[in-house]
Amino acid sequence: MRLIRLKEVLHKTGLSKATLYRLIQSGDFPASVSIANRAVAWEESLVDEWLIKKVSEHNYKREQMEMRNSPNYVEPRQRYNPFARC
């Protein structure tokens, strides 16, 4: 396990300090671990997982938008379902 300090977390995520602490307060970002009297750090693996989740969510939304904008897209309610009872 590797612990990273605030400066590296901010660099890695691209967040501001205020935004980072706001996300922690709302439970949307991993909390820090107290490593000394006045020092905290974050588990690097948890920060990496958070970043991967954010990128995955972004990619999923982008793919859904591209799919809906496709000329071949058919709305779900207009799709033919051979197993549906008429």
Buried (B, 14 or more C-beta within 10 A) or exposed (E): EEBBEBEBBBEBBEBEEEEBBEBBEEEEBBEBEEEEEEEBBBBBEBBEEBEEEEEEEEEEEEEEEEEEEEEEEEEEEEEEEEEEEE
